[in-house]
Amino acid sequence: MNLELLIEECKNNEIKAQGQLYSLYASQLFSLCLKYSRNYSEAEDNLQDAFMTIFKKITQFKSKGSFEGWMKRIVINTALQRYRDKSVLNIVDEAQIQDVSVEIEEDNLSLDFLLSCVQELPDRYRLVFNLYVLDGYSHKEIADMLEISSGTSKSNLARARMILKTKVEQQKERLNSQSL
Amino acid sequence: MSDKKHIDRLFQEKFKDFEVSPDPAVWDAISQKLDQKDNKRRRIIPFWLKLGGIAAGLALLFIVGKGIFNNSDSSNEPQIVEEKLPVLPSNNNNNQLELNNLNDIIEDDSLTEAEPPEINSEKTNEKESVLKDNFEVVQSSGNKRLNNENKTLSNNRKNTINTTARRDAAIVNNDKSSNVPLDKKQLLIGKEEHLLKNKVNNNFNNAVVDNNTQSNEQNAKNLDNENTIIDQTKSVLNSSEEAFANTTTEETDKTEEVENSIEKAIAEQQQLEEGKLVEDEEANRKRWSVAPNVAPVYFNTLGSGSSIDGQFNSNSKSGNIDMSYGVAVNYELNKRLKVRAGINQLNIGYNTNNVIVYNNPEPLLETPTLKNVKMNNEGQMLSFLSGDDLNFAQVPSVVTQNISSSIDQELGFIEVPLELAYTLSDKKLGVDLIGGVSTLILNRNEIYGSLQGERTLLGEATNINKTSFSANLGVGLNYTVSEKVNLKLEPTFKYQLNTFTDTSGNFQPFVFGVYTGFSFKF
């Protein structure tokens, strides 16, 4: 299936093409939604909203950039929008902390567990961690996207790392005690 | 065993190939939503594709126009109601007898008028109770209806009506004061009208009464005074029952008028609210634009044929390039669809070439004339032959000398186009597809003959419809100069449907124009 043709057909609102596009990218984008959301059902909502936006705005997509990247940005924006409205992102009362080296030992931790760790992070930490670590945005970009300062972004990332480290270590201990 | 590594890397590696299929219900929800949207879209497109869509456009334009005119009407309405104030009979003898009493009342009334409105309305209530008998008819019929209406009204609407009713009352006051030197009886009746108005007002206000004790005390004092007035009024009213019987019927009318104005106000409010809903969707857009335009227009026929005479069917025709100019008004129905109407002066003309024109000494004698032309005096002296049909060897020498003349037909129309424009692209350089019809009203009809280089008016064509139509199809290019100004270039093809009757051969006239101009949004 030629992607460009599929996009053209989606631009003409052909439901069949839209279905094909969905089945091509749904699982990839859903994983993105899961990382950025608090839970499974919120991720589903985000995916639905994101695809509605994709089909609505697809006429504005110019074939210059990567279509996948374009869709990912829409998914991320949809997820961010949810929290932007609630203005939970810009909490400034916390003392900004410096990044510390957060090293842990690799172990056979399940993906499910790691996902739940990410999802359980407070919104402002989860978003920054996802954007910076998993999707490769710079602190400057994150600051613009979340309408926070890049100092806050850095500080939130450091806190996210510490929380994750604690959780991972606790899990390891639990696993070790079980296996003993 | 495991190495130590940065927590970032742990997550990055684990999430690298992370993919989870969502529940199929998600797609079901999406496709359902898309379906709804799609239906909406599909309804719009064939809508315009059909020529019948133009009729719908006309209707929409009509509705929009109507809405605007209704809006401007609403501000005048209360005044119109007041102008219909009944002119009351002034020649009632019984009433004349009571003039002295009336004078007293008028004095008192003028006092009450000077008091604050809250108190006034309280007093009015008091008065009403006394006057009740006389107004039973009005109260039972009018009040009931008014109350019913009151229930059904939303708060917003109530406000509108209150202001209307208040304005009414105020105008009654004005009317009254200007009528003061007139008949006293009339004045009293005016007063009663005022009371009724206030009653209506009160109904709608749900008897807004000042609750604070100070004014209550004042009211009590005033009410004492009022009692005397009421007694007087009573006697007056008893003696002038007849007059009031008249008044009552008129008052009933009046109440109905008030009601009508209320109903209108409600309807308008509803219209406004509905209008607002539509507007809210795309509140920021400027929908109207006006576009003066000029166009070089080229006229010719698609098939070979003649509008003048059958003998010229195969003659070559050369179209003139004339000018069309006018102004168009655009209204945006939505982001993609515009309705346009306008008025243009359209001049067209074409030459039938290779015509032999010669002076005929005996014009009425079996000479070839032109079928569809009513000749003037000069034209009657001439004869015309198609050069294509002639074998020159058989032609008298006088004819060959005058070879290769032409007959020029020139027409002018007032063109009223009504078109829909569908936006294909709305970028800096926008592209529209335009389709519609024009009504053509003939305002110039001339046929010239070029004889030996001299152009003479021969007469006018007899086969042109005074009113005709053309089907228009064009492409509009809009270059956005600024937010409000667009530069327009619209090559448009207009096929004339019934401009000519009784043509010969396959005469299919068309106009091609390149309409250029600016459009200004407002």
HADDOCK unambig.tbl for C-alpha pairs under 7 A between the chains (distance, minus, plus):
assign (segid A and resid 26 and name CA) (segid B and resid 21 and name CA) 6.64 0.50 0.50
assign (segid A and resid 26 and name CA) (segid B and resid 22 and name CA) 6.88 0.50 0.50
assign (segid A and resid 27 and name CA) (segid B and resid 19 and name CA) 5.35 0.50 0.50
assign (segid A and resid 27 and name CA) (segid B and resid 20 and name CA) 4.87 0.50 0.50
assign (segid A and resid 27 and name CA) (segid B and resid 21 and name CA) 4.25 0.50 0.50
assign (segid A and resid 27 and name CA) (segid B and resid 22 and name CA) 6.17 0.50 0.50
assign (segid A and resid 28 and name CA) (segid B and resid 19 and name CA) 5.17 0.50 0.50
assign (segid A and resid 28 and name CA) (segid B and resid 20 and name CA) 6.88 0.50 0.50
assign (segid A and resid 30 and name CA) (segid B and resid 20 and name CA) 6.26 0.50 0.50
assign (segid A and resid 30 and name CA) (segid B and resid 21 and name CA) 6.81 0.50 0.50
assign (segid A and resid 30 and name CA) (segid B and resid 22 and name CA) 6.24 0.50 0.50
assign (segid A and resid 31 and name CA) (segid B and resid 18 and name CA) 6.35 0.50 0.50
assign (segid A and resid 31 and name CA) (segid B and resid 19 and name CA) 5.20 0.50 0.50
assign (segid A and resid 31 and name CA) (segid B and resid 20 and name CA) 5.50 0.50 0.50
assign (segid A and resid 44 and name CA) (segid B and resid 26 and name CA) 6.69 0.50 0.50
assign (segid A and resid 48 and name CA) (segid B and resid 26 and name CA) 6.25 0.50 0.50
assign (segid A and resid 48 and name CA) (segid B and resid 30 and name CA) 6.14 0.50 0.50
assign (segid A and resid 52 and name CA) (segid B and resid 30 and name CA) 6.79 0.50 0.50
assign (segid A and resid 102 and name CA) (segid B and resid 6 and name CA) 5.84 0.50 0.50
assign (segid A and resid 102 and name CA) (segid B and resid 7 and name CA) 6.09 0.50 0.50
assign (segid A and resid 103 and name CA) (segid B and resid 4 and name CA) 6.21 0.50 0.50
assign (segid A and resid 103 and name CA) (segid B and resid 5 and name CA) 5.22 0.50 0.50
assign (segid A and resid 103 and name CA) (segid B and resid 6 and name CA) 4.32 0.50 0.50
assign (segid A and resid 103 and name CA) (segid B and resid 7 and name CA) 5.62 0.50 0.50
assign (segid A and resid 104 and name CA) (segid B and resid 4 and name CA) 5.30 0.50 0.50
assign (segid A and resid 104 and name CA) (segid B and resid 5 and name CA) 5.53 0.50 0.50
assign (segid A and resid 104 and name CA) (segid B and resid 6 and name CA) 6.23 0.50 0.50
assign (segid A and resid 104 and name CA) (segid B and resid 7 and name CA) 6.11 0.50 0.50
assign (segid A and resid 105 and name CA) (segid B and resid 2 and name CA) 5.85 0.50 0.50
assign (segid A and resid 105 and name CA) (segid B and resid 3 and name CA) 5.56 0.50 0.50
assign (segid A and resid 105 and name CA) (segid B and resid 4 and name CA) 4.22 0.50 0.50
assign (segid A and resid 105 and name CA) (segid B and resid 5 and name CA) 6.01 0.50 0.50
assign (segid A and resid 106 and name CA) (segid B and resid 2 and name CA) 4.95 0.50 0.50
assign (segid A and resid 106 and name CA) (segid B and resid 3 and name CA) 5.80 0.50 0.50
assign (segid A and resid 106 and name CA) (segid B and resid 4 and name CA) 6.20 0.50 0.50
assign (segid A and resid 106 and name CA) (segid B and resid 5 and name CA) 6.66 0.50 0.50
assign (segid A and resid 107 and name CA) (segid B and resid 2 and name CA) 6.01 0.50 0.50
assign (segid A and resid 111 and name CA) (segid B and resid 14 and name CA) 6.44 0.50 0.50
assign (segid A and resid 133 and name CA) (segid B and resid 8 and name CA) 6.13 0.50 0.50
assign (segid A and resid 134 and name CA) (segid B and resid 12 and name CA) 5.82 0.50 0.50
assign (segid A and resid 165 and name CA) (segid B and resid 7 and name CA) 6.90 0.50 0.50
